[in-house]
């Protein structure tokens, strides 16, 4: 295909916009992210296409498989565009009804619309649903609107304008200047200003430099990067080309998790399409600038999210971090100057270049500018991907956007920042989203995983969970992390199993200080955070485990008796029917009893009992 | 342009010399019960593609594992010889990354997500239900090689939590009560 110049790119864009206006087709946007694929959006798309074909509506409607829409818990999702009607939890069998009643009859199908969990009313328009109306999509501006496998869909929505401007109208120093003005900070978690990082790398003298994108989204409970790559891969590519221009690099890698096959496939398609149009490869847009991009698949090591470890991994070695300095901006991949930014950081870049750093900085707090994408999950009504301006409160994210805690349970804590982060209790929910403010309350901004926990969550067990994760993922290079996290885990397991002794809590605190001060890389230095933050806010739970051998949230099975209170038992038999090992002795209209020989402590009966009769 | 050509080499001066197909044939293929002729041919192709690219041993191991199902030690040694790497390097990489397995897998791989969202929503009970029913530990394989049970780090499908992936099928919202019914379908 013809390689484009800047003028041809503009012409192509105008033609696409004109063609879209001329055909006047209503677009049926069905979510094709990993979440909706799993709940069955592919059969929905096939059934919808067949039904439209059958009714001869092909000239008025177009079915588009988009990337992740964001409202993952409601999948499969369809949005009728431009009307904005939002359908949820679709099945292939619903399609004839949708086509007959909505597309032909002109009336939205009531039972498939979103139901507000608060007042049980149906909300037809996507823009009226609280989950969407409180958001500010910038990074996610194209999510759910374009076909991620079509470069033309992206170009039509001002795609590659940033690359054209950066390559043909700006000098590298000007690009860096705009990045600095924007105040964009690394979205991977640490929050280092992107403009400064680029500045350092641009000053390093070398014939070879590299631009790397960190798509090794290892934090459990985080799926922002996956969704961005699945919904809008070109935005990330565009950001990387601009970064390459700024530091004068000719080669880039995207280090992606192998657990994200769909994201990898769509990114590869996007790279190939860009190359075909001359937006990648040699002499991009006839500017004389060359850039090549390659995907490098990781192999399942959490520590490879650390920058020096990631570079070792691309070099084909064990992904172990090394001490800094030298920083990667001087000596990175293959000992050459390298910049590494996260997926979300790169996805911001093109818009900063097109609209200017000032525009970007107009939103946010004093030290944290722009917007932040969060993945909300756990015990919350609206699970999914959200983008809010910096400075929004955690309370608004969890209760306005997230819709609060389901099943009338009480909110207990929110976990931010994955295994390096911490838990924040109710009292601090008005903390604004800001790197410094969040650090003050004992968590970190992190990459954007927000896990909401209700009253049934045991905080000691949560700390144990994260420590289990960290000690398993510790690369073993430095002793404080390798041995320290194991020791941490042993103590926490002891406490959860009811073998806690006086002095254990103090040992945890002492260990925390040592590991923090002496570990080699970020993984080890932040490893104590989950313990420290739970100790800070939920020390009474630790005390209950150690001194009273009691788990207040009733999650630590070794501390539970598994006895049925005859006073409370109504003899309904629910537990009897649920027990997988027939450990419950029950006859009709009689009170139940647990046979401890057979009981495997699986908690099924406990969760089933409606009368709280099981201890 | 001259600078550019240098750049696309990507090696930072660590160029590997291709030894050519003729040399490949001199590599003695070790005998292994789980690797047949077709698999060996495919393995040779993989080594051939990756040999000239420094840093590609991870990709080579991954692709070979897809062919054979796991990485027996003689295979890793063979890959090392083919790619001009000492066996210690190959073993070092294979033992570092959790993707690689050195023991044979079952017919179906059950991957249970141990991410935070799934944990909060009760994946621990799901896991213990599977362990109890099929008498397998995390990371183990049933005696009849029907299932391999793996605990994996967050699959990024937190919207569907708790999540279990059997082979290539993602099952969302799995409960301890219903999980055995799902697994029954995989023979």
Interface residues (C-beta under 8 A of the other chain):
Chain A: X34 X35 X37 X38 X39 X72 X73 X75 X207 X208 X217 X218 X219 X220 X221 X222 X223 X226 X250 X251 X257 X258 X259 X260 X282 X290 X292 X296 X297 X298 X299 X300 X301 X302 X313 X314 X315 X316 X317 X318 X319 X333 X334 X335 X336 X375 X377 X378 X379 X383 X384 X415 X418 X449 X451 X453 X457 X465 X466 X469 X473 X475 X578 X580 X581 X600 X602 X603 X604 X607
Chain B: X3 X4 X6 X7 X8 X10 X11 X12 X13 X14 X54 X55 X56 X57 X58 X59 X61 X62 X89 X92 X93 X96 X97 X98 X99 X100 X114 X115 X116 X117 X119 X120 X121 X122 X125 X128 X129 X132 X133 X152 X153 X154 X155 X156 X157 X158 X159 X160 X161 X163 X170 X171 X172 X176 X177
